[in-house]
Amino acid sequence: MNRVLTTAVVLVLSSCSSERPDRGNQTVRPAPIDEPVASPVPDEEPGEGSGSTDAGPGQDGGTVEDGGAALDGGVGDGGPAPDGATSGVAFVSVATGGAHTCALTATGEAFCWGRAESGQLGIPVPTITCRASGGTFPCSMVPVAVRGGRTFTMLAGGGAHTCGLTGDGSAYCWGSNTYGQLGDGSTTNRTQPVAVATGLKFASIDAGAMHTCALTSTGAAWCWGRNNRGQLGDGTSTARSLPVAVAGGRTFQQVSAGGFNVGHTCALAATGEAWCWGDNERGQLGIGSADVDVSHRTPALVVGGHRFASLSAGLGRHTCALTAAGEAWCWGENSFGALGDGTSGGGSFPTGFDRSSPVRVVGGLVFAEIAAGGFIGHTCAITTERVAYCWGDNEIGAIGDGTTIDRFAPARVAGGLTLEGIDAGFRHTCAFASTGALYCWGANGAGQLGIGSDTGSPVPVKVLRQP
């Protein structure tokens, strides 16, 4: 995920975090959580600090305007919206995170909603709570304005942090900072945007599970944050609270940071070759093999000789990409059909249905945009005719087809919407209709659908406080 999608083009797509499923012969789906309640114990060289919070500087069914079927938790306390909540806001781009969502207006104002205990919404931690199977935690169930008064040209949603670029290419981040993923030289959580501590100016940015990567205008890749599996690409496994250059000296046209608790990163060369680095437990690097507990600390070429026009590192452990002709290819974990090749591992681990090299998504559809989602995996894409399809894990309705049936091949999103942009989060999905209205569907235990409740929906629902 560059987690920001314009209303016409996906730039690069999102990540998420969760505790890793048991490595035994898993035959049941992991618990349907939205994101981890607490950060995992560090397993690489830690940064300084404790991660404390500081303010810092095609099926039946249709869309609904409010609410939706109860899928993933109860109702929050029903209290007033947090300070900063507003109405009559028109959005032009969206960025989904682990269990939160952010969007920009035409003038660059940032709004966020969903889970909020780490500061990922860019506001002081609210007293309003949401309730899902992962516990009870602070949230906002409606869009709230990010503090600080800055305007942005791009946003990126991570596992529990958010980043953005200003008009001059300066990077700002806020939220969870356990591993330095905010890039401000500390490991202190921030409840409003803080500047990434570098003199570099960036052309694009993307936030992974617990790391962040960005490209300069010359295509040089820089990353910061968690690095236990080499997801920063600097040749080490040391966490970095300041940007470090990706090794190898290559230049890229797109970078996408992903990951499932740990993390991987993929980038697209100007020639269309895909390069990936970091965690490869389920083959998500696409290098022809999967490696349990083996780090790939520098970029490795995705096998198959493909040339891609865009790619998306999943919020779990899979990656997808589009060719210039609109063919969709995916690789990595396929426990519940996230690769869209018509197969599924049925939740087993390890599974013979994972793919360590790219496989073609079935159905013969021609896509213009693709977004790989997370946890155990779903993927969404929009055709050249602006019709949305999703596939993979659907236990909480992230496919948007009106059911909770996993899909191993593309299933049409319900409601008949003509869509101009899509982004797939942890277990929720958001997209713009041709009218300019933003819709979301799937998991909502943290209020990440922005519909005024923490009740999930298996069909698109319009985010509140829009015109």
N, C-alpha and C positions, 0 to 999 in steps of 0.2 A: 504494500500500500504506500507511493507518496500518498499519504492518507487523504490528501485533499483531492477532491474531484471537482473540476469545473462542471458547469451544467452541460457541457458538450463533450468533454474529454477527460478520461482518467489519466492522471499523471503518473502515479505509482502508488502501490497500495500497502495498510495497517497491520498488526501484531497483537498479542495479548499474553496474559500470563495465567498460570494455574499450577497447582501441584500436579506433578507427573503421575499418571496412572501406574498402578502396580505392574512390575515387569514380569509377573508370573503368567500363567495361561489364562489371561483375562477373557472371560466369556460374557461379561455383562458390561454395559456402558458405565463409565465413571459418573459420579454424582453430578447432577445438573447444576453446577455452581456458575456464578457469573465471573468471578475472578478471586484470587486467593485473599483470605482475610488478613494474613500477615505475610511479610516477605520471607522467603526461604533462608535457611542458614547459608552464609556465603561459602562457596567452595572454590574460590579463587583468591588471589591476593586482594584483600579488602582495601577500600579507601579509608580516609579518616572520617570520624563522626559516627552517629548512630541512626541516621535516617529520621531524626526528629523533625517536626513541622515548624516552619517559621514563615511569617508573612513575606519576608524578603523585600527586595525592592520590586397456464392453460386449463385450470380446473375450475369447478364451480366455486363460488365464493366471490367476495368483492371487498373493496376498501371500506373502511368505516372512518368517520370523522373523529371518534373518541372511543376509547375503551378497546374491547376485543375479548376473545376467549381467554379465560384464566388458565395459564399453563405452568407458571414457574414461581409461584409464591403467593403471599397474601397481599393485603392492602397496607400501605404505610399509615402513619399516624394521622394523615389527613390535615395536618397543620398548614399554616400559611406558607406561601412560596418564600424562598430565601430572598434576602436583599439582592437587588440587581435583576430580579425577574421583570420581564417587560412584555408588552403586547404590540401587535401591529408591525412585526419585524419580518421583512422579506429576506430570505437567504439565497445565496448564489453558489455556495460550495459547502461540502460536508466532509467531515473526517471522523470516522468511528474509532474508538479505542476499545480497551478491554471490556469495560462495562460502563462506558460513558460515550457521549457523542458531542461534537463541536461543529459549529458552522459559522460562516462569514456572511456579512451583508455586502452589498455592492460597494459600500464605502469603506470596507475593511474592518468593521467592528466584529469582534469575536464573541460568540455566545456558546455556552456549554450546558449540558445537563447529564444526569446519571449519578453514578457513584462518586463520592466526594471526600472521603476521609483523608486522602493524601494531598489534597489541594489541586487535583487534576482538573477541576472546573475553573480554576483561576479566581476563586472567591474564598473568604474565610470559611473554615469547615462549618457547614450548617448544622442546626439542631434538629432539623427534620430528618427522619430516618425512614429507610426502606427495609423490607424484610424478604429474604430469599433463603434457600437451603444453606447458603454459606454463612448466614448469620444476619444480624441487624447492624446497619451502618449508616452514616450520614449520606444524604443524597439530595438532589433536586429533581423533581419529576417534571419540571418545565424549564425552558431555556432561561438562563441568567447571564448577564453581561460579565465578561471577564474584566477584572479590575486592572487599573493601570493607565487606561486611556490611550493605549497604543492601537494603531491600525495595522492590519496584516494583509499580505497578498496570498498567503498560503498557510494552512494548518496541517498538523499531523498528529493523530491520536495513537498513543502507545498503550501498554498494559495498564498503567495507572499514572501516566504522565502525558503531557501535551506540549507540542512545540509549534512555533510559527516563525515565518519570515516577514520582516517589514519591507517597505518599498525599496530601501537601499541595500537589501540583502543581509541585514543583521538578523541573527538567530536569537530567539527568546524561548525559554521553556519554563514549565511549571508543573507541580505535582510531586509524585514519588521520586526520591533521589537516593535511594539506598545504595546504588552502585555508581553514582555520579552521572546518571543519564540526563541530568539537566545541563551538564557541561559548564557549571559556574565555579568549578574548583572545589566544591564541597560535597558532602553527602547529606545535606539538610533539605528536607521537603520544603517546597515553596508554594504558597497559596495565591501567588500572583506572578506574572511573568518576570523572569530574571534573565539578564543578558548572558548568552554563552560567552565564556571568557576567552575570546580570541579576536585577533584583528582581521580574520578572514571574513569575506562576504560570500554568501551562498546563493545559488540559483534555485535549489530545491532542497527539501528536507523530508525525512521520514523517521517515524518513531516505532521501535520494535517493542518486544516484551519488556525489556529493561535496559535497552540501549537505543542510541539515536545515531543516524548517519545523514550526511548532507553532501551535496556536490557544489563545487565552485563553478563559476561561469566557464572555466576552462575544462571542466569535467573531472577534476581531481576529487577523489572521495576521502572524506574524513568521518571518523566515528568516535563515539564516547559512551561510557556506561559499563554495563556488565560485559564480561569477556571470558567467562569460564570455559566456553567452548570455542574461543577464537572468533566470536562473531564481530569483533571490531576489525579483524583482518590485518592487524599490525604485526603478526608473527609471534604474539605472546598470548598468555591467558590471564593477564593482569588487568583488573578493572581500571578504568580511566575516568577521572572527573573533569578532564579537559580534552578537547579534540586531538586525535592522533591520525596521522596519514595512513590510509590503507596501503599495505606493502605492494610492491610490484611496479609502481609507476604507471599503471594503465589509466586511461581516461574513459569516462563513461557518460552516457546520455541520460541514464536513469538509475536510481538506487532505491531498493526496497528492503526495509528492515522488518524482520518477522520474528517468530519464535513462540515456543510453548514453555513458559517458565524460564528456560535457558534462551536460546536464540540462534537464528541464522540470518544471513544477509545475502541478497543477490543484486547484481547490477548488470546493466545492458550496455555493451560497447557500441560505438557509433556504427560498426559493421553489422550489428544485430546479434553478435555472439553473447550468450549469457554466461556470467561468471558468478559463483556462489562460494560462501565460506561460513564456518561456524559449525553448529550442531548438525550431525548427519545421521542420527540414530534411526530414522525411518526413510532415509534416502532423499531427503528434501533438498540436498545440494545438486542432485541430478548428475552425479559423476560416475554412475554405473555400479555403485556399491553402497551399502549402508554400513555404518560403523558405530556400534554401541560403545559409548564412553571414549570415542576417539575424536580429538579436535582437529579441525582443518582451519588453521590459523591464518592462511593467506588465500587469495582467490584461486579457485579451481574451475576449469572450463566445463560447462555442462555438455554432456556427450550427445551425439546424434547428428552433429553438423547442422543444426537448425539455425535459422536467422529469424529473430523475433523483432516485433515493433514495440512491444510493451510487456512488462512482467509484474507479478505481484507475489511477494513472499508472504505466505499465509500466517495468520495469527495462531497457528498451531504448528504442524510439522509437515506442511506441503507447500508447493510453489506452483504457480500457473503462469502461462504466457500466451500472447497472441502473435501470430505471424502477420505480415502485411496484408495477406489475403483474408484475414479474419479467422483463421483456424486456431482453435484453442488446444493447448497442450498443457498437461499437468504432471507432476511427479512428487513422490514422498508418501506420507501416510495415507492409507485408503481404508481405514477401519470401517467407516460408514459411508463410503462412496464419494469422498471429496474430490477424487480425480476425475469422476464423470466418464469413466471408460466402460461402464456397465457392470463392474465387479465391485465386491466389497469383502472385507475380511471378517465381517460379522462381529467386530469388537475384539478379536483375538490378538494376542501379542506374544511373540512376533507373528506376523502374518505374511502369507505368501502372496497377498494381494497388494501389498505396498509396491511401489515402483521406484527404482533408483535411477531410472532414465525416463525422459519424457514419453508420455503416451497421449494419443489423440483423444480428445473428448468426443464421445459418440453423438450422433444425431444429425451431422452435416450442417449445422447452423453456422452462419457467418456472423462473427461478433465484432463489435467496435470497441468494447471495454470489458475488462475482467477484474474481479476482486476476489482474492483468496481470503477466506475467513479463518476462524480459529478454534481453539481447544482441540476437540477430536475431529473437527474439520467440516466446513461447508464452503462452497464457492458460488459466486453469482457473476453473471455477465449480461450485457445488453447487446442485442443484435443490431445490425445496420439499419433495421426497420424500427429500432427503439423499443423492442419488446424485451422484457427481463426474464431470464431463466436462472434457476439455482439448482444445486445438487449437493448431496452429502448429508451430514447430520441434521435431522429435523425434529429431534425430540421436543424442542421448545419453539418450533415454528419458524426457524430462521430461513427456511426455503420460501415461505410466503405463499404456498399453494393451497392454503386453507386446511391442511392436514398436519399431523405430526408423524408422518411416515417418512423414513429415510429414503432418499432418492439416489440411485446409482448412476443415473443419466439425467440430463437437463430436464427440469420440470418448469412449466410456465408459471410465473408469479401471477396470482389472482388479481382481479380487479380491472383488467383491460387498460391499464395506464400506459401512456406513451412516455417513456422515461429518457432523461437526458444525462444521467449520471448515477453511479451506484458505488457503494462502499460496504464491505463486509467486516463486521466487528467480531468480537469474541463469540457470541452466539446470537447476534442481532445483525440486521441489515438495514441500510437507509438508502434512499434514492430520490431524485428530483423528477417530478412530472413535468410535461411540456408546458404546463401552466405556471411553472415556477414554484409550486408548492412542494415542500419536503415531506416525505412519508417514510416511516420506519416499521419494522416488523420483527418478531422473534422474542427473545428473552427480554424481560423488563423488570426483573427483581430489584434492580438498582435505579429504576426510572429512566433507563437509557433510551426509551422510545419517545420520551418527551410528551406524553399524552395526559399528564396530570395524575397518574396512578402508577402502581408498580405491578399491574396485571399485564401479562404478555399477550401477544396477538399473533396468530398464524397467517394473517393477511395484512396488507399495508394499512397503516393508520396515519392520519395527518398529524404532524407535530403541532402542538398548541402554540398560540400566541402569534401565529402568522395571519396576514390579512385574509 
